[in-house]
């Protein structure tokens, strides 16, 4: 949330100003409540709506999100794919031109520096979208890996913005704007809108059928305006990070800094499906292979509350009064009308077990489940 501003900072302690996306003025005009997210001033929810209404719009109709805070890193040159494949966990040779892939960048101990999406345009042109707070770190590590290769690493953070269009009516909205909508899941297409290039990606963070539109920053305001105008008849809603969080938690999608971190490994987070285990090289490979063979001491599980209560990160999880772990992400599920959480717990905990979460001093029972909490509609 926003830093404490109760005291006026002195010149020596003044915090750096939050960065703003190209849509900041649009958010203000829509009465958005904003907060600090990864050093960016981002909308949490909009006036007249609220998190539950925005969440429901995405599940039932269509919603749009400004996610321009996410990083945009381009790797170009004959060795672009090879450099990234040596660094990231997933196997880039599993996909071809026009396809996207979820992958992870790890440290030597197998902890997650960042999780990201890789868009393979051609063998010599790859777009990487890291998380906002980790974008500079990812750029530095990719540049270091490419030092001896014929690869140019370009930070395109300010040059491009991203609008996510998510929900069962998202394809219909893109059709109205004349943008391609028939791509397979985790694929993308190059298009033009008002004479400008737009990359239309069949990706998202909500579990719904949806797209992410990567466009020049100078075009983003007009694109946002037209999506809202042309989507009015479809029941469109502008959506903030509050709804984005409840939507992704219902899917069990991890959030870096909570469910993933340099101290939480890929194996513990159950993301082994995003690892090319047969690859000869990627950051953290030896540690992850060893942990996979030995078995992790803790694992990420879903918790569906039986008792009333809203779980939050760092709440203790116990079994028979014995601590077994803690909540990493937690919220009230607007779809299920109950509390749900992701929790990193001892590997002795199994699916179907009952655990107790300490919700601000009050014990609340929850059932251990395997996410998603609600069916995904992404495919």
Long-range contacts (C-beta under 8 A, 24 or more apart in sequence): 1-35, 1-36, 2-35, 2-36, 3-36, 19-69, 21-66, 21-68, 21-69, 21-161, 21-220, 22-68, 22-161, 22-217, 22-218, 22-220, 22-221, 23-66, 23-68, 23-161, 23-163, 23-220, 23-221, 23-224, 25-221, 26-66, 26-221, 26-224, 26-225, 27-66, 30-238, 32-238, 32-240, 33-240, 35-241, 37-69, 37-132, 37-241, 38-69, 38-131, 38-132, 38-133, 39-132, 39-133, 40-69, 40-132, 42-66, 42-69, 42-240, 42-241, 43-238, 43-240, 43-241, 44-240, 44-241, 44-242, 45-240, 45-242, 45-243, 46-237, 46-238, 46-239, 46-240, 49-237, 49-238, 49-239, 51-240, 51-242, 51-243, 51-246, 51-334, 52-334, 53-237, 54-237, 54-238, 54-239, 54-240, 54-242, 54-243, 55-239, 55-243, 55-246, 55-247, 55-334, 55-335, 56-334, 57-167, 57-235, 57-236, 57-237, 57-239, 57-243, 58-166, 58-167, 58-206, 58-208, 58-237, 58-239, 58-243, 58-247, 59-167, 59-208, 59-247, 59-334, 59-335, 60-167, 60-168, 60-235, 61-167, 61-168, 61-169, 61-234, 61-235, 61-236, 61-237, 62-165, 62-166, 62-167, 62-168, 62-169, 62-170, 62-172, 62-173, 62-231, 62-234, 62-235, 62-236, 62-237, 63-165, 63-166, 63-167, 63-236, 63-237, 63-238, 63-239, 63-243, 64-163, 64-164, 64-165, 64-166, 64-224, 64-227, 64-228, 64-231, 64-236, 64-237, 64-238, 64-239, 65-163, 65-164, 65-166, 65-238, 65-239, 65-240, 65-241, 65-243, 65-244, 66-161, 66-162, 66-163, 66-224, 67-162, 67-163, 67-164, 67-212, 67-244, 68-160, 68-161, 68-162, 68-163, 68-217, 68-220, 69-132, 70-129, 70-130, 70-131, 70-132, 70-135, 70-162, 71-116, 71-128, 71-129, 71-130, 71-131, 71-132, 71-134, 71-135, 71-136, 71-138, 71-139, 71-155, 71-157, 72-127, 72-128, 72-129, 72-155, 72-156, 72-157, 72-159, 72-160, 72-162, 72-214, 73-127, 73-128, 73-129, 73-130, 73-135, 73-138, 73-139, 73-142, 73-153, 73-154, 73-155, 73-156, 73-157, 74-125, 74-126, 74-127, 74-128, 74-152, 74-153, 74-154, 74-156, 75-125, 75-126, 75-127, 75-128, 75-142, 75-146, 75-151, 75-152, 75-153, 75-154, 76-124, 76-125, 76-126, 76-151, 76-152, 76-154, 77-124, 77-149, 77-150, 77-151, 77-152, 78-123, 78-124, 78-150, 78-151, 79-146, 79-149, 79-150, 79-151, 80-123, 80-124, 80-125, 80-126, 80-151, 81-120, 81-123, 81-124, 81-126, 82-149, 83-142, 83-145, 83-146, 83-149, 83-151, 84-118, 84-126, 84-128, 84-142, 84-145, 85-279, 85-282, 86-145, 86-281, 86-282, 87-141, 87-142, 87-145, 87-282, 87-283, 88-116, 88-118, 88-282, 88-283, 89-266, 89-274, 89-275, 89-276, 89-282, 89-283, 89-284, 89-288, 90-118, 90-274, 90-275, 90-276, 91-276, 91-278, 91-279, 92-118, 92-120, 92-126, 94-276, 95-120, 95-186, 96-120, 97-121, 97-122, 97-123, 98-187, 98-188, 98-189, 99-186, 99-187, 99-188, 100-186, 100-187, 100-188, 100-201, 100-202, 100-203, 101-186, 102-186, 102-274, 103-274, 104-260, 104-266, 104-271, 104-274, 104-275, 105-130, 105-138, 105-141, 105-283, 106-265, 106-266, 106-282, 106-283, 106-284, 106-287, 106-288, 107-262, 107-283, 107-284, 108-283, 108-284, 108-287, 109-262, 109-265, 109-284, 109-287, 110-265, 110-266, 110-267, 110-284, 110-287, 110-288, 110-291, 111-261, 111-262, 111-263, 111-264, 111-265, 111-284, 112-256, 112-260, 112-261, 112-262, 112-264, 112-265, 112-266, 112-269, 113-137, 113-138, 113-141, 113-262, 113-283, 114-138, 114-256, 115-254, 115-256, 115-260, 115-271, 115-274, 117-203, 119-188, 119-199, 119-201, 127-199, 127-214, 129-162, 131-256, 131-257, 133-256, 133-257, 134-256, 141-283, 158-217, 159-216, 159-217, 160-214, 160-215, 160-216, 160-217, 161-214, 161-215, 161-216, 161-217, 161-219, 161-220, 162-212, 162-213, 162-214, 162-215, 163-212, 163-213, 163-215, 163-220, 163-223, 163-224, 163-227, 164-204, 164-205, 164-206, 164-210, 164-211, 164-212, 164-213, 165-210, 165-211, 165-212, 165-213, 165-227, 166-204, 166-206, 166-208, 166-209, 166-210, 166-211, 166-239, 166-247, 167-206, 167-208, 167-209, 167-210, 168-208, 168-209, 168-377, 169-231, 169-234, 169-235, 169-236, 170-208, 170-209, 170-210, 170-211, 171-209, 171-211, 172-234, 173-227, 173-230, 173-231, 173-234, 173-236, 174-200, 174-211, 176-230, 176-231, 177-226, 177-227, 177-230, 179-213, 181-211, 185-378, 185-379, 193-219, 193-223, 194-219, 194-222, 198-223, 204-378, 205-244, 205-247, 205-248, 205-253, 206-244, 206-247, 206-248, 206-251, 207-247, 207-248, 207-250, 207-251, 207-253, 207-372, 207-374, 207-376, 207-377, 207-378, 208-247, 208-377, 208-378, 209-377, 209-378, 210-378, 245-329, 245-331, 246-331, 246-332, 246-333, 246-334, 249-329, 249-330, 249-331, 249-333, 249-340, 249-341, 249-342, 249-373, 250-333, 250-335, 250-336, 250-340, 250-372, 250-373, 250-374, 251-371, 251-372, 251-373, 251-374, 251-376, 252-302, 252-342, 252-370, 252-371, 252-372, 252-373, 254-300, 254-329, 254-342, 255-329, 258-313, 258-328, 258-329, 258-342, 259-300, 259-328, 259-329, 259-342, 259-344, 264-300, 264-344, 265-291, 265-296, 267-291, 267-292, 267-296, 268-296, 268-298, 268-299, 268-300, 268-344, 269-300, 270-299, 270-300, 295-347, 296-347, 297-346, 297-347, 298-325, 298-344, 298-345, 298-346, 298-347, 299-344, 299-345, 299-347, 299-349, 300-328, 300-342, 300-343, 300-344, 301-342, 301-343, 301-345, 301-349, 301-351, 301-368, 301-369, 301-370, 302-340, 302-341, 302-342, 302-343, 302-368, 302-369, 302-370, 302-371, 302-373, 303-327, 303-330, 303-339, 303-340, 303-341, 303-342, 303-343, 303-355, 303-357, 303-366, 303-367, 303-368, 303-369, 304-336, 304-338, 304-339, 304-340, 304-366, 304-367, 304-369, 304-373, 305-338, 305-339, 305-340, 305-341, 305-357, 305-364, 305-365, 305-366, 306-354, 306-364, 306-365, 306-366, 306-367, 307-363, 307-364, 307-365, 307-366, 308-339, 308-364, 309-339, 309-357, 309-359, 309-362, 309-364, 310-339, 310-359, 311-339, 311-340, 311-341, 311-357, 311-359, 311-364, 311-366, 315-341, 315-357, 315-358, 315-359, 316-357, 316-358, 317-343, 317-345, 317-355, 317-356, 317-357, 317-358, 318-355, 318-356, 318-357, 318-358, 319-349, 319-353, 319-354, 319-355, 319-356, 324-348, 324-349, 324-355, 325-349, 327-357, 333-373, 333-374, 335-373, 335-374, 336-373, 336-374, 339-364, 339-366, 340-373, 341-366, 342-371
